[in-house]
Amino acid sequence: MKEKFMNAHISGLKCDNPNCNWADPSIQLNEYPDWVGRGCPLCGEVVLTNEAWQTVQKIICIENAVNRFSGLLKPSSKNGQAKIGVRLTLDKKGKIHFKGEK
């Protein structure tokens, strides 16, 4: 099986309300559709908006496209692992916030 050039690890949800600290890192991507429009268990604010879910779907499409054409790309190391990972979060409007990882 060919290794993926790009692998998006998407999981967990958290409340964007600054006065609420609810988060559940165990929620898996396949559960996200059940959370669209659903209120936070602690404060009731919507945890995953439709806009944020659409952005997640776009990230998945980008991942699929990159991997489909990865034969044209050179791996960044001998074992095919990326040298730099990128951590991102989405706000309720679907805006992406990047944080670099080493």
C-alpha positions in Angstrom: 0.0 0.0 0.0 1.3 3.4 -1.0 2.1 5.8 1.8 0.1 9.0 1.9 2.0 12.2 1.1 -0.5 14.2 3.2 -2.4 12.8 6.2 -4.9 15.0 7.9 -5.5 13.9 11.5 -8.9 15.4 12.2 -10.5 14.7 15.5 -11.9 16.3 18.7 -14.2 19.2 19.2 -14.2 22.1 21.6 -16.5 25.0 22.5 -15.5 28.4 21.1 -17.3 30.3 23.9 -14.5 32.0 25.9 -16.5 31.4 29.1 -16.7 27.7 28.5 -14.0 25.1 28.7 -15.8 22.1 27.2 -13.7 20.0 24.9 -13.9 16.3 23.8 -10.8 15.1 22.0 -12.3 11.6 21.6 -14.8 12.7 19.0 -13.8 11.2 15.7 -14.2 12.7 12.2 -17.0 10.2 11.2 -19.0 11.6 14.2 -18.8 15.3 13.0 -22.0 15.3 11.0 -23.9 14.4 14.2 -22.4 17.5 15.8 -23.3 20.1 13.1 -25.6 22.6 14.8 -25.5 20.7 18.1 -25.2 22.7 21.3 -22.3 22.5 23.8 -23.2 20.1 26.6 -22.1 22.8 29.1 -23.2 26.2 27.7 -25.5 25.5 24.7 -23.4 27.4 22.1 -23.2 25.6 18.8 -20.0 23.4 18.8 -19.7 22.7 15.1 -21.3 25.1 12.7 -22.2 24.3 9.1 -19.5 26.7 7.9 -16.8 24.9 10.0 -18.0 21.5 8.8 -17.8 22.7 5.2 -14.2 23.8 5.8 -13.3 20.4 7.2 -14.8 18.8 4.1 -12.6 21.1 1.9 -9.5 20.0 3.9 -10.4 16.4 3.3 -10.8 17.1 -0.5 -7.4 18.8 -0.5 -5.8 15.8 1.2 -7.4 13.4 -1.3 -6.2 15.5 -4.2 -2.6 15.8 -2.9 -2.5 12.1 -2.3 -3.9 11.3 -5.7 -1.2 13.3 -7.4 1.6 12.5 -4.9 3.5 10.5 -7.5 4.5 13.9 -9.0 5.8 15.1 -5.6 9.0 14.2 -3.9 8.8 13.0 -0.3 10.4 15.3 2.2 12.4 12.4 3.8 13.5 8.9 3.2 10.7 7.3 5.2 8.0 9.5 3.6 7.3 11.4 6.8 6.8 15.1 6.7 9.5 17.2 8.2 7.1 19.8 9.4 3.6 19.2 10.7 0.9 21.9 10.8 -1.7 22.1 13.6 -4.8 24.0 12.8 -8.1 24.9 14.5 -11.3 26.1 13.1 -13.5 28.8 14.5 -17.3 28.6 14.2 -17.2 30.6 11.0 -15.0 28.0 9.4 -11.9 30.2 9.5 -8.6 28.3 9.8 -6.1 29.2 12.4 -2.6 27.7 11.9 -0.1 26.8 14.5 3.3 25.4 13.4 4.7 22.2 15.0 8.2 20.8 15.0 
